[in-house]
Structures are given as structure tokens and as C-alpha cells.
Amino acid sequence: MAYLAYDEVLERRSEMLRRRIGEMIVKENQYGLGNQEGHFLQRMIREWHQTEFEMNGKTLS
């Protein structure tokens, strides 16, 4: 089993979040999002921002 370094894990996580956020934005633009989906999208965006800060060596309080 291959182990990824923490920075590689963050990069992978960021890419997955970015891809999923993009898919949800397309869905929002085409059909709109329900209340639950909208909250989920906002949570993913916050998580993506946190991951980006961690990748840049910063921490969120």
C-alpha cells in the first residue's frame, strides 16, 4: 500500500472538492439547488478554502 505525504493528501482533497463544487455550480445554474444542496455546497466551499489555507502553510482559527 502506498502512503501519501500530507501535502499530497491536501492536493488530492482540494482537487476532489474543486471538481465536486464545479459540478454543483453547473447544476445550480441549470436547475437550481434545494435548501439542503445549497447548504452542502456552502460547506464544501468552506472546506475547500480551509484546505487551500493548509496547503499554503496557514491555519484557520
GROMACS elastic network, one bead per residue, 0.5 to 0.9 nm:
[ bonds ]
;  ai    aj funct       b0    kb
    4     7     6  0.80258   500
    4     8     6  0.58794   500
    4     9     6  0.62062   500
    5     8     6  0.52209   500
    5     9     6  0.63781   500
    5    10     6  0.88127   500
    6     9     6  0.50249   500
    6    10     6  0.62767   500
    6    11     6  0.86866   500
    7    10     6  0.50217   500
    7    11     6  0.61843   500
    7    12     6  0.86228   500
    7    54     6  0.87474   500
    7    55     6  0.66086   500
    8    11     6  0.50226   500
    8    12     6  0.61420   500
    8    13     6  0.84944   500
    9    12     6  0.51322   500
    9    13     6  0.60416   500
    9    14     6  0.84858   500
   10    13     6  0.50287   500
   10    14     6  0.59819   500
   10    15     6  0.85419   500
   10    51     6  0.63231   500
   10    52     6  0.79622   500
   10    54     6  0.77293   500
   10    55     6  0.64714   500
   11    14     6  0.50931   500
   11    15     6  0.61908   500
   11    16     6  0.86641   500
   11    51     6  0.82487   500
   11    52     6  0.84429   500
   11    55     6  0.74435   500
   12    15     6  0.51471   500
   12    16     6  0.62037   500
   12    17     6  0.86132   500
   13    16     6  0.51475   500
   13    17     6  0.61145   500
   13    18     6  0.84800   500
   13    48     6  0.80719   500
   13    51     6  0.75688   500
   14    17     6  0.51710   500
   14    18     6  0.59911   500
   14    19     6  0.85486   500
   14    47     6  0.87255   500
   14    48     6  0.59134   500
   14    49     6  0.86441   500
   14    51     6  0.62723   500
   14    52     6  0.69683   500
   15    18     6  0.50705   500
   15    19     6  0.61148   500
   15    20     6  0.86055   500
   15    48     6  0.88681   500
   16    19     6  0.52054   500
   16    20     6  0.61922   500
   16    21     6  0.85285   500
   17    20     6  0.51452   500
   17    21     6  0.59321   500
   17    22     6  0.84342   500
   17    44     6  0.66173   500
   17    45     6  0.77743   500
   17    47     6  0.79869   500
   17    48     6  0.60537   500
   18    21     6  0.51404   500
   18    22     6  0.61132   500
   18    23     6  0.86899   500
   18    44     6  0.86812   500
   18    45     6  0.82825   500
   18    48     6  0.71112   500
   19    22     6  0.51490   500
   19    23     6  0.63503   500
   19    24     6  0.88033   500
   20    23     6  0.50660   500
   20    24     6  0.62612   500
   20    25     6  0.86504   500
   20    41     6  0.88429   500
   20    44     6  0.83895   500
   21    24     6  0.51148   500
   21    25     6  0.61417   500
   21    26     6  0.86721   500
   21    41     6  0.66114   500
   21    44     6  0.69258   500
   21    45     6  0.70583   500
   21    48     6  0.89874   500
   22    25     6  0.51211   500
   22    26     6  0.63009   500
   22    27     6  0.86747   500
   23    26     6  0.52338   500
   23    27     6  0.63172   500
   23    28     6  0.86515   500
   24    28     6  0.60004   500
   24    29     6  0.85525   500
   24    33     6  0.82346   500
   24    37     6  0.84306   500
   24    38     6  0.89363   500
   24    41     6  0.69931   500
   25    29     6  0.61097   500
   25    30     6  0.85628   500
   25    32     6  0.88792   500
   25    33     6  0.88974   500
   25    41     6  0.83111   500
   26    29     6  0.51321   500
   26    30     6  0.61776   500
   26    31     6  0.84818   500
   27    30     6  0.51344   500
   27    31     6  0.57120   500
   27    32     6  0.64168   500
   27    33     6  0.71647   500
   28    31     6  0.55326   500
   28    33     6  0.51349   500
   28    34     6  0.88925   500
   28    38     6  0.85612   500
   29    32     6  0.59238   500
   29    33     6  0.85229   500
   32    38     6  0.89909   500
   33    36     6  0.79364   500
   33    37     6  0.56413   500
   33    38     6  0.57549   500
   34    37     6  0.51868   500
   34    38     6  0.60642   500
   34    39     6  0.87012   500
   35    38     6  0.51316   500
   35    39     6  0.63762   500
   35    40     6  0.86930   500
   36    39     6  0.52188   500
   36    40     6  0.62091   500
   36    41     6  0.86765   500
   37    41     6  0.60987   500
   37    42     6  0.86396   500
   38    41     6  0.50907   500
   38    42     6  0.63026   500
   38    43     6  0.86741   500
   39    42     6  0.51254   500
   39    43     6  0.61993   500
   39    44     6  0.86749   500
   40    43     6  0.50699   500
   40    44     6  0.62245   500
   40    45     6  0.86656   500
   41    44     6  0.51282   500
   41    45     6  0.62261   500
   41    46     6  0.87244   500
   42    45     6  0.50775   500
   42    46     6  0.62768   500
   42    47     6  0.86251   500
   43    46     6  0.51487   500
   43    47     6  0.61508   500
   43    48     6  0.85692   500
   44    48     6  0.60163   500
   44    49     6  0.85860   500
   45    48     6  0.50251   500
   45    49     6  0.62230   500
   45    50     6  0.86331   500
   46    49     6  0.51447   500
   46    50     6  0.62268   500
   46    51     6  0.86519   500
   47    50     6  0.50663   500
   47    51     6  0.61648   500
   47    52     6  0.86321   500
   48    51     6  0.50502   500
   48    52     6  0.61834   500
   48    53     6  0.86871   500
   49    52     6  0.50517   500
   49    53     6  0.62609   500
   49    54     6  0.86742   500
   50    53     6  0.51204   500
   50    54     6  0.62568   500
   50    55     6  0.86537   500
   50    59     6  0.78842   500
   50    60     6  0.69234   500
   51    54     6  0.50486   500
   51    55     6  0.61584   500
   51    56     6  0.86755   500
   52    55     6  0.50215   500
   52    56     6  0.63224   500
   52    57     6  0.88142   500
   52    58     6  0.86708   500
   53    56     6  0.50930   500
   53    57     6  0.64068   500
   53    58     6  0.50900   500
   53    59     6  0.62731   500
   53    60     6  0.73833   500
   54    57     6  0.50782   500
   54    58     6  0.52895   500
   54    59     6  0.59347   500
   54    60     6  0.81689   500
   55    58     6  0.74201   500
   56    59     6  0.87780   500
